[in-house]
Amino acid sequence: MGDSSPLLKAGTQVMSGRATAKANKTEAVMIEAQAKGVDLQALQSSERRREDLRAGLAAVMASRAARGVSLDSPSAIAVEKELRRQSVRDEGVERVGYRNQAGALRMSAAARRRAGSNANIGGYIMAAGTVADGVANAMSAGSGGGR
């Protein structure tokens, strides 16, 4: 019965490592899905900004036309350029924020996958140590009893 105890403990250590590895890898998949969601938000945000720019430009042009102001005057062109410049800048800032968020999530997912692999390996290493200790104990008990 004493010989099966280290083997049972070793088996438990291997299974524990596998369970931890599976949990970490599952969490990595979930985090990666979150990163894809952030990528989608970035695309939606960019499209929304472009739509807002088009609507803003249309409103400015309609206002100028309603007042009888030329649409191709230097001031009209300057206003349009400034609206576009601000929109592009704002979109770029927002895009960087989304990219940073998605990148951090992907790094977290990669860390979870590595932790899963390490947990699996660690379970086997602990099990090997347990079996080695059991063998050493059995050998010392066997040699001590023969004297």
C-alpha positions in Angstrom: 0.0 0.0 0.0 2.9 2.4 0.8 4.2 1.9 -2.8 1.0 3.1 -4.4 0.8 6.3 -2.4 3.6 8.1 -4.3 2.2 6.9 -7.6 -1.3 8.1 -6.7 0.2 11.5 -5.6 2.2 11.7 -8.8 -0.9 10.9 -10.9 -2.8 13.7 -9.0 0.0 16.1 -9.7 0.0 15.3 -13.4 -3.8 15.7 -13.6 -3.6 19.0 -11.6 -1.1 20.3 -14.0 -3.3 19.4 -17.0 -6.4 20.9 -15.4 -4.5 24.2 -14.7 -3.1 24.2 -18.2 -6.6 23.7 -19.7 -8.0 26.5 -17.6 -5.2 28.9 -18.6 -5.6 28.0 -22.3 -9.4 28.5 -22.1 -8.9 31.9 -20.5 -6.4 32.8 -23.3 -9.0 32.0 -25.9 -11.5 34.2 -24.1 -9.0 37.1 -23.8 -8.2 36.7 -27.5 -11.9 37.0 -28.3 -12.0 40.2 -26.3 -9.1 41.6 -28.4 -11.0 40.8 -31.6 -14.0 42.7 -30.1 -11.7 45.7 -29.5 -10.5 45.5 -33.1 -14.2 45.6 -34.2 -14.8 48.6 -32.0 -11.9 50.3 -33.6 -13.3 49.8 -37.1 -16.8 50.9 -36.0 -15.3 54.0 -34.4 -13.3 54.9 -37.5 -16.4 54.5 -39.7 -18.5 56.6 -37.3 -15.9 59.4 -37.3 -15.9 59.4 -41.1 -19.7 59.6 -41.1 -19.6 62.5 -38.6 -17.0 64.3 -40.8 -19.2 63.9 -43.9 -22.3 65.1 -41.9 -20.3 68.1 -40.5 -19.0 69.1 -43.9 -22.5 68.8 -45.4 -23.9 71.0 -42.7 -21.2 73.6 -43.2 -21.8 73.6 -47.0 -25.5 73.8 -46.5 -25.1 76.7 -44.1 -22.8 78.6 -46.5 -25.1 77.9 -49.4 -28.2 79.1 -47.4 -26.4 82.4 -46.7 -25.3 82.8 -50.3 -21.6 82.4 -49.5 -19.4 80.8 -52.1 -18.5 77.1 -51.5 -15.1 77.4 -53.2 -13.9 80.6 -51.5 -10.6 80.5 -49.7 -12.3 80.6 -46.3 -14.7 77.8 -47.2 -11.7 75.7 -48.3 -9.8 76.5 -45.1 -12.8 75.5 -42.9 -13.1 72.2 -44.8 -9.4 71.5 -44.5 -9.5 72.3 -40.8 -12.5 70.0 -40.2 -10.8 67.2 -42.1 -7.5 67.7 -40.2 -9.2 67.6 -36.8 -11.2 64.5 -37.8 -8.2 62.7 -39.0 -6.2 63.6 -35.8 -9.1 62.5 -33.6 -9.5 59.3 -35.5 -5.8 58.5 -35.2 -5.7 59.2 -31.4 -8.8 56.9 -30.9 -7.3 54.2 -33.2 -4.0 54.2 -31.1 -6.1 53.7 -28.0 -7.9 50.8 -29.4 -4.7 49.2 -30.8 -3.0 49.6 -27.4 -6.0 47.9 -25.7 -6.1 45.1 -28.2 -2.4 44.6 -27.9 -2.5 44.4 -24.2 -5.2 41.8 -24.4 -3.2 39.8 -26.9 -0.1 39.9 -24.6 -2.3 38.7 -21.7 -3.6 35.9 -23.8 -0.1 34.8 -24.8 1.0 34.9 -21.1 -2.0 32.7 -20.2 -1.0 30.2 -23.0 2.6 30.1 -21.6 1.3 29.7 -18.1 -0.8 26.8 -19.3 2.2 25.1 -20.9 4.3 25.7 -17.8 1.6 24.3 -15.6 1.4 21.1 -17.7 5.2 20.7 -17.6 5.3 21.6 -13.9 2.8 18.8 -13.1 5.0 16.2 -14.8 8.1 17.5 -13.0 6.4 17.4 -9.6 5.2 13.9 -10.4 8.6 12.7 -11.4 10.0 14.1 -8.1 7.3 12.4 -6.2 8.0 9.0 -7.9 11.8 9.5 -7.4 11.2 10.2 -3.7 9.0 7.1 -3.4 11.6 4.9 -5.1 14.3 6.3 -2.9 12.2 5.7 0.2 11.4 2.2 -0.9 15.0 1.4 -1.5 16.2 2.8 1.8 13.4 0.9 3.6 14.5 -2.3 1.7 18.2 -1.9 2.5 17.5 -1.0 6.1 15.3 -4.0 6.7 17.9 -6.5 5.4 20.6 -5.8 8.0 
